[in-house]
Amino acid sequence: MRYKFSVACLVLCLLVSDELFASVIYVNKAATGSGKGSSWANAYTNLQDALAAAKAKDEIWVAAGIYVPGKNRTDAFRLKPGVALYGGFNGTEKAVNQRDWAANLTVLSGDVLGNDAAFANNSENVYHVVRGADKAILDGFVITGGNADGVGADSFGGGMYNVGVRPTVRNCIFFGNAAATWGGGALCNSAASPVVQGCVFFGNSGGFGAAMRNHYFSSPAVRNCTFSGNSTTAEGCGAGMFNDRSSPLVQGCIFSGNSATSAGGAIFNCFLSPTMRNCLFAGNVALGAFRRACAVDNQWYCSPVLENCTFAANEEMAWAGTTMNSQRSSSPSIRNCIFWGPVPQGSKGALIDHFDGPISMSCCNIEGGEKGPFVRNGGEPANSVGNINADPMFVGGPNGTWTQNATYDARTLQSTFTDAQAAWIPGELKGKFVQPDAGGVLQYVIVANSATTLAVWGDLSATALNGKPYKVHDYHLQKGSPCIDAGADLADVTNDLDGTPRSTDGNGDGNAVTDIGAYEFVE
């Protein structure tokens, strides 16, 4: 009995001691102290040294600055199991919650020579900026300059490459990463199931998955992320996300301004069953001749689930429509979704192309209805219940003309558009969408606004020129919208894209029912 008690005490002591001896390791490239990582004054100046010293349960705090993994293309910041990396510090903080990762940009760069110009001069860049590890945390960093243009594993995941691991990636910005041939320019998951939350992916490039690629039975949880302004190369697919034999959960995400040279302007799915919930797809495009699906393309026995999503103003440039395409025995299940504009004209396509395999659609608002513009092939959907064809009455937004050329600030990674004639309330346009060229298709999420300016992620200085007309879009519902209280309550949909609780009584009839689309109406 005494022996068992002693063993139990020993195990408990080991566990407690492990927690007690967990350390905070400091990194600041501008530090001038001992360089041992024991404080901000004595911080490591090289992040790789901190990683080498860290053990499970340690935290590495990294101050603002640019950190490069090494001089060779095979160098990478290799996370360690159970170690948490936090960026966004100014070098004085005493707690993680005191940092400001948006203001104090902590950049992990694969640009070995520091000479990148967009995707030029990047032939020497590292293949992967970050390699993931099980139960590691990466929080508050900018990941840029990865160039996975090698062979085998070095052709995936320019920004971050996860293989068979489950890290958590939070509050990170992925931009300017590439994987020209196979994809996952910003992030590739191979038999991996990370949590990716609150991240922004913009200006990344890749063949199959310009921003994110999930393959070999990966099941990531992607929540509250923005995918904007990513583009595929050659005849690539899935500018925002490419899912091959994987089943990601994509929840509360925005896909806007992405362009695919082949199919799936926002997402391309093949095999298995991804889930997309409370997502908004606006102003995405597919460009190639005889290609399909400016928003979502489903191929080869794919069974995606789409719940409470809004598809608006996406455009396929060759087949005159096709917001969504499903074929080769794919069988999507679609509930509480809005599909609105542009309705294809003539015989070249449909708002949704459905070639074979069953498709289930209920409580959706489809411009043009379930016949005609709804489907080009395959007949009406099975399990068609509660679908409507009525103007969703989006809130919309102001139109105007830019009064000067847009500018880009590399310190904030944002472009500023200016209309000196505007009189916006500061902050009122945040989260809405701007179409910087009213004659074009692409739309981008507005990050912030003043009375006369608005900001978006990425270098879009060439898209908003002096004298050009623009449009602002707000895809929330107006009072009186036919989508209010017209959906079906779903067990897994408890909040909307804004985080507003679902099933409010929006039409005042005494019954609280879920609205159709990504946003719940709140008066």
C-alpha positions, 0 to 999 in steps of 0.5 A: 500500500505504501509502495503504491502511494509512493509511486503515485506521489512520484508521478504527481511530483513529476507532472507538477515539476514539469509545469513548474519548470516550464519557461518563457523564452524571449526573442528580440533581434534588437536585444543587446544583452547576454543573448540567453533568452531569459528576459527581454533585455537578455533575449535571443536575437535568433529564433532558431536558438530559442527553438533549440533551447525550448522543451514541451510546455515552454513558451517563446515570446518573439518581438516585432521584426523580421526573422529568417530561418537560415541561408539554405533553401531547406532551412525552416522554423521547425516547431517543437511538440508542445511548445507555443510560439507567440509573436506581436510583442514590442519587447516590454510585455509581461503577459501574452494578453498585453501584446498587439500582434496586428501593430507589432508585426513579427515576420517569419520570412523565407526571403533569404536575400531580402530582395523579393519583389512580389514573386520575382527574385524568390528562386533562393527562398526557402521551400517552407518557412515553418514546419509544424509539430504536434500540439505546437502553437503558432500565434501572432505571426506574419508568414511570407516568402516561402517558395515550394518550387522543389520536388516531392515534399518541397513542392507543397506548403511554401508558408507552412507544411504540416505532415501528420501533426496537429498544431494550432495556428492562430492570429497569423497572416500568410501572404506572398507564399508560393507553391507553383506546381502542386499548391498549398502556397501558404499552408499545406496539410498532409495527413494533418489535422491542425486548428487554424483560427483567426488567420488571414490568407492573401496574395498567395500563389499555387497550382492546386490550392494557392492559399491552403491545400489539404490532402491525404486524409487531413481534417483541419478545423478552419475557423474565422479566417479570411481568404482574399486575393489569392490566385492559382498558377497555370491551369490550377484549381482552388485559389482559396482552398484545395481539398483532396481526400480530406474532410476539413471543417470550414466555419465562419470564413470569408472567401473574396477576390480569389481567382483560379485559372481553371476551376474553383475560384474559392474552393475545389473539393475532390473525394471525401466530405468537407463541411462549409458552414456560415461562410461567405463567398463574394467576388471570386472568379474562375478564368480558364476557357471551358472551366467551371465554378467561380466559388466551389467545384466538387469532383470525384465522389465528393459529398460536401455539406454546405450550411448557412452560406452566402454566395453573391456576385461570383463569376465564371468567365468562360461558362457564363456562370456556375457559382457551384459545379458538381460532377463525377458522382459528387453529391452535395448537401446544401441547406439554408444557403443563398445563391445570388447573381449573376444568373447566366445568360443563354446556354453556357452554364448555370448558377449551379451546374449539376451533372450527376450524382444526387444533390440535396437542397433545402431552405435555400434562396436561388436566383432564378429558382430550381429550374432554368438558371439553377441547373444546366444538367441533371434535373431538379435537386432531390430532397428539394424542400422550402427553396425560394426565388426572391431578392434576398434584400442585401443591405448593399452599400455606397457607390462612388469614384476614387479621387486619387490612386490607391497606395500600399503600406508594407508596414501594415500590409494594407492598401488604402483607397481614397474618395475625398467626397465620401463622408463615412462614419469611421469603422462603419464599413469594416467587414463589408466588401469593396469592389474597387473597379465597379466594372470588374468582378473581384471584391475584397474585405474592408479592414478599416475605414475613416471618413474618406478612406478604406483599407484592405489587405494586400498590395491592390494599389493598381486596382483603385485608380483616380477617377475609377468608379467603385462599389461597396457591398454589405451582404447582411439582410435588410428588414423585410428580407424573404430570407428572415426566419425562412431557414431550418434550425440546424444543430451545428449552426448556433451562431452566424458569421458575425457570432450572433446567436441563431434562431432569432425572431427576425420577422416578429411573428413570435417564432424564432427560426434560423435565417437563410444565409451567412448572417442572421438578421438583427434589428 
